[in-house]
Amino acid sequence: MSAAGVVPDLGPQAMPAARECEDADGLIALSRAAGTDCRQIEFAVPDAYCVTCINAIEGSLAKLPQVKSARVNLSQRWVRVVFASDGDVLAIPEAIRRSGYRTHALDPVADGQRDGVMSELIRATAVAGFAAGNIMLFSVSVWSGADPTTRDMFHWLSALIAIPAIAYAGRPFFRSAFAALRVGRTNMDVPITIGVLLATALSLYETFTSGAHAYFDASTMLLFFLLVGRSFDHLMRERARGAVANLARLMPRGAHRLLPDGTTAFVAAEAIEPGMALLLRAGERLPVDCRVTSGSGDVDCSIVTGESMAVAVHPGSEIAAGAVNLSGPLTVAALRPASQSFLAQMAELMESAESGRTAHRRIADRAASIYAPVIHLAALATFIGWVVLTADWHTALMNAVAVLIITCPCALALAVPIVQAVAAGRLFRSGIMMRDGTGLERAAKVTDVAFDKTGTLTLGKLRFAGQLSGRADDLALAAALARHSQHPLSRALVAAAPDAPALVATVREVPGEGLEASLVGGGMLRLGSAPFCGGAEGESGGTEVCLGRDGRVIAVFAFEDVIRPDAAEAVASLVAAGRGVEILSGDGASAVARVARRLGIARFAARLSPEAKMARLAEAAREGRAVMMVGDGINDAPALRAATVSMAPASASDIGRSAADFVFMNERLASVPFTLDLARRADRLVLQNLALAIGYNALALPLAVAGHVTPLVAAVAMSSSSILVVANALRLSLGPDLVARPAAADTAATAQPLQGAL
Amino acid sequence: MNGLVILIPSAIGLGLVALFTFLWSLRSGQYDDLKGASERILDDDPPRRG
């Protein structure tokens, strides 16, 4: 792999695209005050991964006079910069890019809130753990038969530790239970809150009256286990980010309006009206759908079609918003206001698709909604039963509380998140990121897998397929000419004949057409589309290139997309597991059919718009099939959202990545069957764990109702059931991991700039 | 009983010290970038400003 081959790609596409959304006021708005005369801002550095990256980024930032400090956070992949308020803020992202890393400013609001919840959970876990440990010291002495004076003193000391600890560590549960009760609903936190508060109140009463049994240890230990489960759960969900917010970030802020006197003025995207003349310079991204009025060239429409190949435009061509101009300046006329542009429509489609996904109710929530009423009724029945039978209010209350404590959904609350945490760990080691915790539950139900073609089944990279006509040495001649161009097709030609030296001639690149060379000995060579080289229209398709000499086609070369190395294998193993496989592509029918034939996929659909892909998935859902969508482009994003569950390669567009539930970094399509199998195993383990937890409670419940549960029994039952579900979940980590392809680094590096740049 | 007067406060005291040390380390950002910390140790350069 050569780094030099990658850099030119980043040049025209990635850099300006990232920069156009940046202006000094915008960056200041994202920053916040830090000390006197200083402000603080975070930039994402998604490519940083080692100490060399840290040094390069921090080193280049430290050279700027306005930067007070810069620190890279490698876990979160961002750099926090403190800079002088009066300094040049635009120079900061410039410096990061100069050191060789892509970057964009981060929104502190979204990230700050998320961190707050997690650190509150960790602090609460620490406090609950401390309280449970220390109270257990006293409880062990009480259980082993302390005399009544010592027992009372130990109860008082336990109360002293337990009450502030419960008040602090229980807040996440109390808040959530209160919020649910206020709207007349119940969740897992309602029985937890009632159990903990009643047990504490009763224990306090026992302490005041020198009673024998206090449940302080049980309440704090319960909170500790529950908080561990809640922290895992939160860690899983933290990864999920709003894809729609990302789409808005991609939308350019505006464009240059061409005024009647020939000058240009910047106009905001919202202010663009249909018919307005705009000037689109090289590297700029269109904020609205437009028609070209003058100029011609290549535009990158991969955001719209998912096709990585540049599209030639001429006066009269329509370009969708989000496309990037790759060559010379174009004058365009706006067709629609920004609110009706392609990007805005995508954002709308994705939002509407979102509602389909939330139809899935988490297993834990479903279990809780059945579980909570049952145990509350059991506790109430115990209380009434004991009052009727013995007329002893105190014993009746003690036993009712014992029922609440013993059935508190401790193991139940751990049963699901612990499995998901172990599964996420397995996936992570295999190079697959789980972005949404519920993704695993949804993946377990999958019956069909739908693939996008370009960039998913294929690498989205063109390769020389063969020469269709002409003499054998024409390839070397064409490659010699192609050396003068950075066009993807030219580079594929050069790769096919790497020994050909660059042609000694004056070479001119005609935007949207091809290359033209005036030979030293007279004569004219052309490389490009058939009409450009003198052939008839239609003689060459989109993936063919002609070589022409003096207005006559002398050779035709064919190109094809490279199929992912293990695609056939992955498809075969999906079929072997009894899952349906189909291709949903926006590409032309012949290209899709070719790939489908090579991979042995019977069902495929071509020329699908994003809406049509969504419709296909909705149809499958009506038929009762659960479909996993695997895709990478922005045009796949609504389908990724609409599918039961979705997956994207790491080379996908940012939007594709954030719309998907899973992202695979290992460049292997085998990740799809691997994830589905793991999801199925995880699903089985979750059900097993729930059965274990409920079975345990079913055993303990009669004891509690009969009044045989002492604090000792409660403590033993609670901790052993929790340990049991954790141990059962750990079984998921057995089995071989998926290893990344040895050549993964190479394909990743070459595939990424084409698509990842957007 | 006399032993308890010393043992209990010291047990709870040690527990509190551990708890506050953990909360302090959490607050001072020692767990913010575990991956970065493990990479930075490989760096021989003298610390830069900041």
Interface residues (C-beta under 8 A of the other chain):
Chain A: C50 V51 I54 N55 E58 G59 A62 V67 K68 S69 A70 R71 V72 N73 L74 S75 Q76 V82 S119 I122 R123 A126 V127 F130 G133 N134 L137 T150 L157 I161
Chain B: M1 L4 I8 A11 I12 G15 L16 A18 L19 F22 L23 L26 D32 D33 L34 K35 G36 E39 R40 L42 D43 D45 R48 R49 G50
